[in-house]
């Protein structure tokens, strides 16, 4: 079985282009929430280990470059990579409007429907 590489960017909740300062801030924020001295939950120790590992890799330029290279191979194999999300905006929007119509009221739902129609027309013009 292939050894899976953890997604360190997701663990630290940062974008893959995040700077050192952003990574530091994200680590401090998450560590203050999950440090075992503060958090008594059973998974706090495991989460803290993951945070430390991710921080160690992403703050070292050499380790980060090697990680990005290996993670890029994994990202290219994702099945959702080739999906054209633009094709699904209209159905998803219609479903959301129908779901929210009872809470928002019919007038606001109709306004949202017209707005969605205009967006759909603009997307069709761009093709």
C-alpha positions in Angstrom: 0.0 0.0 0.0 1.3 3.5 -0.9 2.4 5.7 1.9 0.1 8.7 1.9 1.6 12.2 2.4 -0.5 14.3 4.8 -1.8 17.7 3.5 0.2 20.0 5.7 -1.5 23.1 4.2 -4.9 21.7 5.2 -3.6 20.8 8.7 -2.4 24.4 9.2 -5.5 25.8 7.3 -3.4 27.9 4.9 -3.1 28.2 1.2 -0.2 26.5 -0.6 1.3 29.9 -1.5 1.2 31.1 2.2 4.2 33.1 3.4 6.2 32.3 6.5 4.3 35.0 8.4 0.9 33.5 7.5 2.1 30.0 8.4 3.5 31.3 11.8 0.2 33.0 12.6 -1.9 30.0 11.6 0.3 27.7 13.7 0.1 29.9 16.8 -3.7 30.2 16.5 -4.2 26.4 16.1 -1.6 25.6 18.8 -3.3 27.9 21.3 -6.5 26.0 20.6 -5.2 22.4 20.6 -2.2 22.4 22.9 -2.7 19.7 25.5 -2.1 22.2 28.4 -5.2 24.1 27.2 -7.3 21.4 25.5 -8.2 18.3 27.6 -9.7 16.3 24.7 -8.2 13.0 23.8 -7.3 14.0 20.2 -5.5 17.2 21.2 -2.2 15.4 21.5 -2.5 13.8 18.0 -3.6 17.1 16.5 -0.7 18.9 18.1 1.7 16.3 16.7 0.3 16.9 13.2 0.5 20.7 13.7 4.1 20.5 14.8 5.0 18.2 11.8 3.3 20.5 9.3 4.9 23.6 10.8 8.4 22.0 10.8 8.1 21.1 7.1 6.4 24.3 5.8 8.8 26.7 7.6 12.0 25.0 6.4 12.5 26.1 2.7 14.3 22.9 1.7 11.7 20.6 3.3 8.8 22.7 1.9 10.2 22.5 -1.6 10.6 18.7 -1.4 7.1 18.4 0.1 5.5 20.6 -2.6 7.2 18.5 -5.2 5.8 15.2 -3.8 2.4 16.7 -3.0 2.1 18.1 -6.6 2.2 14.6 -7.9 -0.7 13.6 -5.6 -2.7 16.7 -6.5 -2.5 16.0 -10.2 -4.1 12.6 -9.6 -7.2 14.0 -7.9 -10.4 12.9 -9.8 -12.1 16.3 -9.4 -9.3 18.1 -11.3 -11.0 17.9 -14.7 -14.5 18.9 -13.6 -15.7 22.1 -15.1 -17.6 23.6 -12.2 -19.0 26.3 -14.4 -21.4 23.7 -15.8 -22.9 23.1 -12.3 -23.5 26.7 -11.1 -27.0 26.9 -12.5 -28.3 23.6 -11.0 -26.6 24.3 -7.7 -28.0 27.8 -7.6 -31.5 26.6 -8.4 -31.3 24.1 -5.6 -30.1 26.7 -3.1 -32.9 29.1 -4.1 -35.5 26.5 -3.7 -34.2 25.5 -0.3 -34.0 29.1 0.9 -37.3 30.3 -0.7 -39.3 29.2 2.4 -37.1 31.1 4.7 -36.4 34.2 2.6 -39.8 34.7 1.2 -40.9 34.4 -2.4 -40.0 38.0 -3.5 -36.3 37.6 -2.4 -36.2 34.1 -4.0 -37.5 35.6 -7.3 -34.9 38.3 -7.2 -32.2 35.7 -6.5 -33.6 33.6 -9.4 -33.3 36.6 -11.8 -29.8 37.3 -10.6 -28.8 33.7 -11.2 -30.4 33.8 -14.7 -28.3 36.8 -15.5 -25.2 35.1 -14.3 -26.0 32.0 -16.3 -26.5 34.1 -19.5 -23.2 35.9 -18.9 -21.5 32.5 -18.5 -23.0 31.3 -21.8 -21.8 34.4 -23.6 -18.3 33.7 -22.5 -18.3 30.2 -24.0 
